[in-house]
Amino acid sequence: MPKAAHSSGSRVAPWVVLAMLGMLALPAAITLNTVQEPGKLILSTSNPTPHGYTWSLLLFVIPTIVIAFWLLPSEHVKFSRSSFWRTIGLLAPFGCGLDFFFAHRFFTFPNSAATLSVGAPALGAPVPVEEYIFYITGFITVLLLYIWLDEYWLAAYNVPDYSGQAKMMPRLLQFHPGSAIAGVLLIAGAIVFKKFFSASREGFPGYFTFLVSAGLLPAASFYPVAKRFINWRAFSLTLFFILLVSLLWEATLALPYGWWGYQPNQMVGISIRGWSGLPIEAVFVWIAVTYATTVVFEVVKIWRASEKPLRRALLGEKRPSPAVKSHVAGREA
């Protein structure tokens, strides 16, 4: 039965998700690498996609509306709305912060006609207001999709007696060395590749470093607890849906038509020639977002279900000092 298999499956399921990614990524990488001379898009007008970036936000807005106002209510799906909004409140600033602090270093926006031409505040230079909407609606879509899959479509594989198991967790904050080591190795590998093998060796792989740090920081802090509560089947379907949308966005629209671009000196230097030279970071970004969103949501939901104050839920029960223990033992004697 799915419920009975959950505890053992939570140990194997993350590796199954990685294997599924590998099954697609490996043949796709080999095939795309055969492109030695990429085709060039020839535009007959200076404004080939009027407000294209603006309209493309519907790729996130419409799924959000459908899930929030039809799929969830029609099936009377109950979920922790406070956990949902707390998770969005924690994560959306990361996406907005990426634009506010680093857009002038990481990105370019060559085709202003694809936007409303409304500048939003950011260090260095304003960014299109669509950028902030892009990240906010992106996090909301990822989380709503995961919730709908977890609580309804793939509910047979979620955690039985969630509240009871949450209350049994001694503490949420548990260091996961595997995630920390993976992050260090990924960043170190990116630096080595950038400095010795990249076609653009100037600069630093800042965008990749940001994505790895943001994607793995929640896991490094909470994964040992979160892994047993994550509905990995719901996570995998969410991940592949978001990857499909993001690659449609990046490879066929945004990069070819100049909605946004990337500054080579801040990229690792691995580009996909068959997709208009799309940097590998553009594929990785929504993997990181989906993973971090799922981990953070489950941790927030565990905390809310445990009915413990935040500090006690994070750090566990405060142990009495040896002096207090000896005093209590003396009184009992």
Residue pairs with C-beta under 8 A, 6 or more apart in sequence:
2 156
2 157
3 156
3 160
6 157
6 158
6 159
6 160
6 228
7 228
9 157
9 232
10 227
10 228
10 230
10 232
11 227
13 230
13 232
13 233
14 227
14 232
16 232
16 236
17 232
17 235
17 236
17 239
20 236
20 240
21 239
21 287
31 274
32 272
32 273
32 274
32 275
33 273
35 273
35 274
36 273
38 273
38 274
38 276
38 277
41 256
41 257
41 276
46 113
47 111
47 113
48 257
49 111
49 113
49 114
49 253
49 257
49 259
50 113
50 114
51 113
51 114
51 115
51 116
52 114
52 253
52 257
52 259
53 111
53 114
53 115
53 128
53 130
53 254
53 259
53 260
54 114
54 115
54 116
54 130
56 249
56 253
56 254
56 259
57 130
57 133
57 134
57 137
59 245
59 248
59 249
60 134
60 137
60 138
60 140
60 141
60 245
61 137
63 141
63 144
63 145
64 137
64 140
64 141
64 144
67 141
67 144
67 145
67 147
67 148
68 144
71 77
71 148
71 152
72 79
72 144
72 147
72 148
72 151
72 152
75 152
77 147
77 148
77 151
77 152
78 151
79 147
79 151
80 301
80 304
80 305
82 304
83 297
83 300
83 301
83 304
84 143
84 144
84 147
84 297
86 300
86 304
87 143
87 293
87 296
87 297
87 300
88 136
88 139
88 140
88 143
90 296
90 300
91 139
91 292
91 293
91 296
92 135
92 136
92 139
94 214
94 292
95 132
95 134
95 135
95 136
95 138
95 139
95 289
96 132
96 135
96 136
98 106
98 135
98 210
99 120
99 122
99 127
99 131
99 132
99 135
100 121
100 122
100 123
101 122
101 123
102 123
102 206
102 207
102 210
103 122
103 123
103 124
103 125
103 127
103 131
104 122
104 123
104 124
104 125
105 124
105 206
105 263
105 266
106 206
106 207
106 210
106 262
106 263
106 266
107 127
107 260
107 261
107 262
107 263
108 260
108 261
108 262
108 263
109 115
109 127
109 128
109 259
109 260
109 261
110 258
110 261
111 257
111 258
111 259
112 128
114 257
114 258
114 259
115 128
115 129
115 130
115 259
116 128
116 129
116 130
117 128
118 128
118 129
119 126
119 127
119 128
119 129
120 126
120 127
120 128
120 129
120 131
120 132
131 260
138 286
138 289
139 289
139 293
141 242
142 238
142 242
142 286
142 289
142 290
142 293
143 293
143 297
145 238
145 241
145 242
146 231
146 234
146 235
146 238
146 290
146 293
146 294
146 297
147 297
149 231
149 233
149 234
149 237
149 238
150 158
150 231
150 234
151 158
153 234
153 237
154 231
154 233
154 234
154 237
157 231
157 232
157 233
157 234
158 231
158 234
159 165
159 228
159 229
159 231
162 229
162 301
162 305
163 305
163 306
165 228
165 229
166 229
166 301
166 302
166 303
166 305
166 306
167 305
167 306
167 307
167 308
169 225
169 302
169 306
169 313
170 316
170 317
171 225
171 313
171 314
171 315
171 316
172 222
172 225
172 299
172 302
172 303
172 313
172 314
173 221
173 222
173 314
173 315
174 221
174 222
174 223
174 224
174 225
175 220
175 221
176 219
176 220
176 221
176 222
176 223
176 224
178 223
179 216
179 219
179 220
179 223
180 216
180 220
182 216
183 212
183 213
183 216
183 217
183 220
186 208
186 212
187 205
187 208
187 209
187 212
187 213
190 205
190 208
190 209
190 212
190 268
191 204
191 205
193 205
193 268
193 269
193 270
194 201
194 203
194 204
194 205
194 268
194 269
195 201
197 269
198 268
198 269
198 270
199 269
200 264
200 265
200 267
200 269
201 269
202 265
203 264
203 265
203 266
204 265
204 266
205 266
205 267
205 268
205 269
206 266
207 262
207 266
207 267
207 279
207 281
208 267
208 268
208 280
208 281
208 284
211 281
211 284
211 285
211 288
212 288
214 288
214 292
215 287
215 288
215 289
215 291
215 292
216 288
216 292
217 292
218 226
218 292
218 295
218 296
218 299
219 226
219 291
219 292
219 295
222 295
222 296
222 299
223 295
225 299
225 302
226 294
226 295
226 298
226 299
226 302
229 298
229 301
229 302
230 294
230 295
230 298
235 290
235 291
235 294
238 290
238 294
239 287
239 290
239 291
242 286
242 289
242 290
243 283
243 286
243 287
245 286
246 282
246 283
246 285
246 286
247 275
247 283
250 275
250 278
250 282
250 283
251 272
251 275
251 276
251 278
253 259
254 260
255 261
255 275
255 276
255 277
255 278
255 282
256 276
262 279
262 281
262 282
267 279
267 280
267 281
268 279
268 280
268 281
270 279
270 280
271 277
271 278
271 279
271 280
272 278
272 279
272 280
272 283
302 313
303 310
303 313
303 314
306 313
312 318
320 328
